[in-house]
Amino acid sequence: DVAEVFLSCEHILANTCGTVCPSDSVGPLVQKAPTTPTYPVATKGRSKLPLWIPDLDSSCKVVIPTPRASPQSAPGVYPRPLSPEDPQMPAVKNQFRLIGRMFASAMRDGFMFPLPLSSSFLRLAQSSINTTTPGCSDLNINSAKKLSSQPCSPMVDQSVASDEYSCEENTPTTGSKFVSHSHSPTSRKSAVNDFGYLLDSFDLPRPGFLGGEIFAVEQYICKELNKVDAMRLQEIETEKRYLQIAADRTFVRKAFGKTYECSFEEYFENRTFVDPLDPSQGAFATPLCPGGHLREVSIFNVCEYVLLCKEFILCTGVQEQAEAFRQGVSDFFPAHHLRLFTGPELQ
């Protein structure tokens, strides 16, 4: 059975099967970084491959389809974002090309494809990275890399930061907490929301599922920070408001619909600027920017973190898989024919 093969943890790598909040059962509990790299578990002579975001069933044996953040989204499996330089990427691409072939064969022969692919991924696969309507254009990549290519600051007390901690020429060295790299607070909204990817915030994982905290933070934290910035208060008052937002223990109840309470600062304790789906959050996790494992996420840089996570989850981390899927479809018929349908119709 196709779905069993491609969704079973006997074949698919899942990095975690259950996590809890530091104060309650809310979401990802970040594990301490390992001292040595971790590698996929070999099974039957092969290595398990990270094909999907590993939301697992109660048995922790099967990857389950999950919805995106959009209220209209139907459940589906979405590729596990990976660095293009990941050593497993060639094998992952081979699998996605095979999936593309089977998908095209089913369409050609009038069968229902049994693997529940996310409509967001299918929409990304409809657009080649080599066309004028890419899922992640060079313009978007270059814009985002203004942040992601900059070295990350060491984890220091920003209130006592000095010149030795400056990352770049435009980074203020006055100790201000409210400017991260080249983006000022007033530009936060465009930095987070306006890079024009084919996929957008509503294609992120839905809050309550693995990775859903990115959408939750953008909607419930970054928007509140924008409101504070719009007030143009004195810095000491702005910092006070930021810290109040960080400590608000209704965050999880509002953002995730839970009945218990957990604040942003509790939820993101020990989170760093690396792959948000990697539980280690250490030196061997894919960095969102150079030296990302050395930089902790805080209320003062969380909107930059959201931007880089979106770039990784919706663009750079999945475009190779989408292109491999298209190549598989092209083995049966021209892949541009997929554009005759919407993402939900393909799903």
Secondary structure, DSSP 8 states (H G I E B T S, - for coil): -HHHHHHBTTTB--S-S----SSSSSS-------SS-----EETTEE-B--B---B-TTSSBB--B-BSSTT---BB-B----TT-TTHHHHHHHHHHHHHHHHHHHHHT---SS-B-HHHHHHHTS-TTSSS-SS-HHHHHHHHHHHTS----S--GGG--GGG--STTS--S--SS-BTTB-GGGHHHHHH-S--SS-GGGSB-TTSTTTHHHHHIIIIIHHHHHHHHTT--HHHHHHHHHHHHH-TTHHHHHH--SS---HHHHTTT-BSB-TT-TT-STTS-BSSTTGGGSB--TTTHHHHHHHHHHIIIIITTHHHHHHHHHHHHTTS-GGGGGGS-HHHH-
